[in-house]
Amino acid sequence: MEEGGRRSDGAAGLRAAGLALAELVNRLATDWWDGLSTPGFRLLGEGMVQIETALTAIEPTARRTVRSMHPVFQFDPEYAMHAVDQHSRSRGIDLRFITSERSRHAYPLITSEMPHVRFGPTGSQFILIDGATAVVGGPQSDAGYPTAWLATRDDVVARVTAVWELAWPLSRPGIPAGEAPPFTPRQCLVARRVVVGTKDASIARELGVSVRTVAGDVAHLMNVLGARNRAEVALRLRGGNERRLEVEHGPGRPRADGEPAP
């Protein structure tokens, strides 16, 4: 950081690149909605269900690399893209993902379910496939839903690539080398069932383990999350209270004398 808390040249360049990408995508999206020609750029999906379905359909097109950036990743017990990521990894695809530090608290399972995650400054939302095809987040639809756009045109892909190349050196691994994720795969499955209110006996039958094992997993979740009971586990897994997150981890957190602002 520079004197006075100003951003480093790298962070400033990343912000500028992200703004340039957003300006281009917004213009192209507006043209597409207005019925104008936008070669190599079209709507992929509106709303999470359409977007996830479309992303699942295009997963087989990846041959070498997938680079993803998402500013804030929220926990969703019905999120289905983990299976898509696992399939990509099984095919030997090099997956890399950057999200903001805020996601660590809004989605406490993120480093366990996405061990390849890195945290760093983000301002753009996209997936870059093999350096040639981009899925980019665009303006909200008229109905207020998020939109995703498929782009193969050079100008969009170049801007996405520029953002990624600036962001990667500024990011750091979600799990430091030599450390294990805070939760095992089974504990993540248990956590997802707890969030939707499934009882221990039902979880045990579904996972083929004892009720005592499930109870132990729930106790581990409570301990790591600092929760006092199952209801609080569910609340914290869902991101908890936004005000609490800001006070405990973000800009509202009390700072020691001399500690710089984020």
C-alpha positions as CSV (number, residue, x, y, z in Angstrom):
1,M,0.0,0.0,0.0
2,E,1.2,3.5,-0.7
3,E,1.4,6.3,1.9
4,G,-2.1,7.5,3.0
5,G,-3.7,4.2,2.3
6,R,-3.8,4.6,-1.5
7,R,-4.0,1.5,-3.6
8,S,-0.9,0.0,-5.1
9,D,-0.3,0.4,-8.8
10,G,-1.4,-3.3,-9.3
11,A,-4.7,-2.8,-7.5
12,A,-5.3,0.5,-9.3
13,G,-4.6,-1.1,-12.7
14,L,-7.0,-4.0,-11.8
15,R,-9.7,-1.6,-10.9
16,A,-9.3,0.3,-14.2
17,A,-9.3,-2.9,-16.2
18,G,-12.4,-4.1,-14.4
19,L,-14.2,-0.8,-15.2
20,A,-13.2,-1.0,-18.9
21,L,-14.6,-4.6,-19.0
22,A,-17.8,-3.6,-17.4
23,E,-18.3,-0.6,-19.7
24,L,-17.8,-2.8,-22.8
25,V,-20.1,-5.6,-21.5
26,N,-22.8,-3.1,-20.5
27,R,-22.7,-1.5,-24.0
28,L,-22.9,-4.8,-25.8
29,A,-25.7,-6.1,-23.5
30,T,-27.7,-3.0,-24.2
31,D,-27.2,-3.4,-27.9
32,W,-28.3,-7.0,-27.7
33,W,-31.4,-6.2,-25.8
34,D,-32.2,-3.4,-28.3
35,G,-32.0,-5.9,-31.1
36,L,-28.7,-4.7,-32.6
37,S,-26.1,-7.0,-34.0
38,T,-23.5,-8.1,-31.4
39,P,-21.3,-10.7,-33.2
40,G,-19.6,-13.1,-30.8
41,F,-21.7,-11.9,-27.8
42,R,-25.1,-13.2,-26.7
43,L,-27.2,-13.7,-23.6
44,L,-26.4,-17.0,-21.9
45,G,-28.9,-17.0,-19.1
46,E,-31.0,-14.9,-16.7
47,G,-31.2,-15.9,-13.1
48,M,-29.2,-18.5,-11.3
49,V,-31.1,-21.5,-12.5
50,Q,-30.7,-20.6,-16.2
51,I,-27.1,-19.6,-15.7
52,E,-26.1,-22.8,-13.8
53,T,-27.9,-25.0,-16.4
54,A,-26.1,-23.2,-19.3
55,L,-22.7,-23.5,-17.5
56,T,-23.2,-27.2,-17.0
57,A,-24.0,-27.5,-20.7
58,I,-20.8,-25.8,-21.8
59,E,-18.4,-27.5,-19.3
60,P,-17.4,-30.2,-21.9
61,T,-16.1,-27.5,-24.2
62,A,-13.2,-26.8,-21.8
63,R,-10.0,-28.5,-23.0
64,R,-7.2,-27.0,-20.8
65,T,-8.0,-24.2,-18.5
66,V,-10.8,-22.5,-16.7
67,R,-10.2,-19.2,-14.9
68,S,-13.0,-17.8,-12.7
69,M,-13.5,-14.6,-10.8
70,H,-16.5,-13.8,-8.5
71,P,-16.6,-10.7,-6.3
72,V,-18.7,-12.3,-3.5
73,F,-19.6,-16.0,-3.2
74,Q,-22.6,-16.7,-1.0
75,F,-23.4,-20.1,0.5
76,D,-26.2,-21.9,-1.2
77,P,-27.3,-25.3,0.0
78,E,-28.7,-26.2,-3.5
79,Y,-25.6,-25.0,-5.4
80,A,-24.9,-27.6,-8.1
81,M,-21.7,-26.4,-9.7
82,H,-19.4,-28.2,-7.3
83,A,-20.1,-31.4,-9.3
84,V,-19.3,-29.6,-12.5
85,D,-16.0,-28.4,-11.1
86,Q,-15.2,-32.0,-9.9
87,H,-15.9,-33.3,-13.4
88,S,-13.6,-30.7,-14.9
89,R,-10.8,-31.6,-12.5
90,S,-11.3,-35.3,-13.3
91,R,-10.8,-34.5,-16.9
92,G,-7.5,-32.8,-16.1
93,I,-8.7,-29.2,-16.5
94,D,-6.6,-26.6,-14.7
95,L,-9.2,-24.7,-12.5
96,R,-8.3,-21.4,-10.9
97,F,-10.7,-19.2,-8.9
98,I,-10.4,-15.8,-7.3
99,T,-12.9,-14.2,-5.0
100,S,-12.9,-11.5,-2.3
101,E,-11.9,-12.0,1.3
102,R,-15.6,-11.3,2.2
103,S,-16.5,-14.6,0.6
104,R,-14.5,-16.5,3.3
105,H,-17.1,-15.2,5.9
106,A,-20.2,-15.2,3.7
107,Y,-19.5,-18.8,2.7
108,P,-17.6,-20.6,5.5
109,L,-17.3,-23.8,3.6
110,I,-15.6,-22.2,0.6
111,T,-12.0,-23.4,1.3
112,S,-13.2,-26.9,2.0
113,E,-15.5,-27.3,-1.0
114,M,-13.3,-25.2,-3.3
115,P,-9.7,-26.0,-2.2
116,H,-8.3,-24.2,-5.3
117,V,-9.9,-20.9,-4.2
118,R,-7.7,-17.8,-3.9
119,F,-8.6,-14.5,-2.1
120,G,-7.8,-11.1,-3.5
121,P,-9.2,-7.9,-4.9
122,T,-12.0,-8.5,-7.4
123,G,-14.4,-6.2,-9.2
124,S,-15.4,-8.4,-12.1
125,Q,-17.4,-11.6,-12.6
126,F,-16.4,-14.0,-15.3
127,I,-15.3,-17.4,-16.4
128,L,-12.5,-17.7,-19.0
129,I,-12.4,-21.0,-20.9
130,D,-9.1,-21.9,-22.6
131,G,-8.3,-18.2,-23.0
132,A,-10.7,-18.0,-25.9
133,T,-14.3,-18.0,-24.6
134,A,-15.6,-15.9,-21.7
135,V,-18.8,-16.0,-19.7
136,V,-19.2,-12.5,-18.2
137,G,-21.6,-11.1,-15.7
138,G,-23.7,-8.3,-17.1
139,P,-26.3,-5.8,-15.9
140,Q,-29.4,-7.0,-14.1
141,S,-32.4,-7.9,-16.3
142,D,-35.4,-5.6,-16.3
143,A,-37.0,-8.1,-13.8
144,G,-34.0,-7.6,-11.5
145,Y,-32.2,-10.9,-12.1
146,P,-28.5,-11.4,-12.7
147,T,-27.4,-12.1,-16.3
148,A,-24.6,-14.0,-17.9
149,W,-23.3,-13.4,-21.4
150,L,-21.3,-15.7,-23.7
151,A,-18.5,-13.9,-25.5
152,T,-16.0,-15.2,-28.1
153,R,-15.2,-11.8,-29.6
154,D,-11.6,-10.6,-29.2
155,D,-12.3,-7.3,-27.4
156,V,-14.2,-8.9,-24.5
157,V,-11.8,-11.9,-24.2
158,A,-8.9,-9.5,-24.2
159,R,-10.4,-7.4,-21.4
160,V,-11.2,-10.5,-19.3
161,T,-7.7,-11.8,-19.8
162,A,-6.3,-8.4,-18.7
163,V,-8.3,-8.4,-15.5
164,W,-7.3,-12.0,-14.7
165,E,-3.5,-11.4,-15.3
166,L,-3.6,-8.3,-13.0
167,A,-5.6,-10.1,-10.3
168,W,-3.7,-13.3,-10.1
169,P,-0.5,-11.9,-8.6
170,L,-2.5,-9.9,-6.0
171,S,-4.3,-13.0,-4.8
172,R,-3.3,-15.6,-2.2
173,P,-4.3,-19.3,-1.6
174,G,-7.3,-19.8,0.5
175,I,-5.5,-22.8,2.2
176,P,-1.9,-22.1,3.0
177,A,0.6,-24.7,1.8
178,G,0.8,-27.6,4.2
179,E,-2.6,-26.9,5.9
180,A,-5.8,-28.9,5.6
181,P,-9.2,-27.5,4.9
182,P,-11.3,-26.8,8.0
183,F,-14.0,-29.3,7.1
184,T,-13.9,-32.8,5.5
185,P,-16.1,-33.6,2.5
186,R,-18.5,-35.5,4.8
187,Q,-18.7,-32.5,7.2
188,C,-19.6,-30.3,4.3
189,L,-22.4,-32.7,3.3
190,V,-23.6,-32.7,6.9
191,A,-23.5,-28.9,7.0
192,R,-25.7,-28.6,3.9
193,R,-28.3,-30.9,5.5
194,V,-28.2,-29.0,8.8
195,V,-28.9,-25.7,6.9
196,V,-32.1,-27.1,5.4
197,G,-33.2,-28.6,8.8
198,T,-32.5,-32.3,8.3
199,K,-32.3,-34.2,11.6
200,D,-29.2,-36.2,12.5
201,A,-30.9,-39.6,12.1
202,S,-31.9,-38.8,8.5
203,I,-28.5,-37.4,7.7
204,A,-26.9,-40.6,9.1
205,R,-29.1,-42.8,7.0
206,E,-28.4,-40.8,3.9
207,L,-24.6,-40.8,4.4
208,G,-24.4,-44.4,5.7
209,V,-22.8,-43.5,9.0
210,S,-23.9,-43.6,12.6
211,V,-25.9,-40.9,14.4
212,R,-23.0,-40.5,16.7
213,T,-20.7,-39.7,13.8
214,V,-23.1,-37.0,12.5
215,A,-23.4,-35.5,16.0
216,G,-19.6,-35.3,16.1
217,D,-19.5,-33.6,12.7
218,V,-22.2,-31.1,13.9
219,A,-20.1,-30.4,17.1
220,H,-17.0,-29.8,14.9
221,L,-19.1,-27.3,12.8
222,M,-20.2,-25.5,15.9
223,N,-16.7,-25.3,17.2
224,V,-15.1,-23.9,14.1
225,L,-17.9,-21.5,13.3
226,G,-18.2,-20.3,16.9
227,A,-21.9,-21.3,17.0
228,R,-23.8,-22.2,20.2
229,N,-26.4,-24.4,18.6
230,R,-27.6,-25.9,15.4
231,A,-29.7,-22.9,14.5
232,E,-26.7,-20.7,14.8
233,V,-24.7,-23.1,12.7
234,A,-27.3,-22.7,9.9
235,L,-27.3,-18.9,10.3
236,R,-23.5,-18.7,10.1
237,L,-23.3,-21.1,7.1
238,R,-25.7,-18.9,5.3
239,G,-23.5,-15.9,5.8
240,G,-25.0,-14.7,9.1
241,N,-26.0,-11.1,9.7
242,E,-24.4,-8.7,7.2
243,R,-23.9,-6.1,10.0
244,R,-22.2,-8.7,12.2
245,L,-19.9,-9.7,9.4
246,E,-18.8,-6.1,8.8
247,V,-18.2,-5.5,12.5
248,E,-16.3,-8.8,13.0
249,H,-14.3,-9.0,9.8
250,G,-14.9,-5.9,7.6
251,P,-14.7,-2.1,7.6
252,G,-16.8,-1.9,10.7
253,R,-14.3,-3.9,12.8
254,P,-12.6,-1.9,15.6
255,R,-8.9,-1.4,14.8
256,A,-5.9,-1.2,16.9
257,D,-4.0,2.1,17.1
258,G,-2.0,2.5,13.9
259,E,-3.7,-0.4,12.1
260,P,-4.4,0.7,8.5
261,A,-7.9,0.6,7.1
262,P,-8.6,-2.2,4.5
